[in-house]
């Protein structure tokens, strides 16, 4: 991606790894997510509930680190554990081997969220599927974080495709990833690089949304106190890399970019 940018804008390799390791990428994503919630959707910066799910994907042929087999989905590769807010925007993600259970992935997610400075003052409910069952897990989440873990199960009397309340939000987010060529399977040697590409994909989506919905009016502060100069600078930066991400991440109208 950075190789398509100007020479004085971003150097390939070093800067990408630097942003991944010092969590600059997460900071950019967090700020864009808050702007999308407040200015784009007229919501509170902090979500009132979150949804957790996992997605198993195949790995590329030469990838051997952190690779396992998901016996339920018959997938040999890795598993993406994702926590999304009420709009489907990723809050945190963890990539592990596919044989890591949903419960263990949830613990890794919440422990990582606890170390970050996310605005989760209104969060009190986490919706999950049947893979996160167990009284011990529910008790651990309540004791350590004060959040209620609730399972949303598929009605047994219904057949075929069923839209599940609350859970459809994170299912849609996982579906967005399959539009990304780089995320259609896991090509990365390191799991932390796989996690970084999920943020890149989400940043591209957020920039496109903000570009359509935001109007910069100095007479009314639609950003709830945010600095207009910083908003313009980060959107200018994000718009500049938008074209680069398009070629490396996404299918565009049926065409595949290699």
DAFEN-V590267 format. One line per field, one symbol per residue. ss: DSSP state (H for helix, E for strand, C for the rest). phi: phi as a letter, one per 20 degrees, with the letter a starting at -180 (. if undefined). A space follows every 10 residues. Layout:
BEGIN
ss: ???
phi: ???
END
This chain:
BEGIN
ss: CHHHCCCCCC CCCHHHHHHH HCCHHHHHHH HHHHHHHHHH CCCCCCCCEE EEEEEEEEEC CCCCCCCEEE CCCCEEEEEE EEEECCCCCE EEEEEEECCC CHHHHHHHHH HHHHCCCCCC CCCCEEEECH HHCCHHHHHH HHHHHCCEEE ECCCCCCCCC CCCCCCHHHH HHHHHHHCCE CCCCCECCCC HHHHHHHHHH HHHHHHHHHH HHHCCCCCCC CCCCCCCHHH HHHHHHHHHH HHHHHHHHHE CECCECCC
phi: .ffeeffeeb efnfffffff femfffffff fffffffeef dldfgefebc cdbccecfdf feeceldbde ffelcdrcce ecdcefenef eabcdcffef ffffffffff ffffeedfec fefbccecdf fdfpffffff fffecmdeec eddffffecm fceegmffff fffffgffee ffdfbedefd ffffffffff ffffffffff fedecedffc efelnfffff ffffffffff effffgeedd fclneded
END
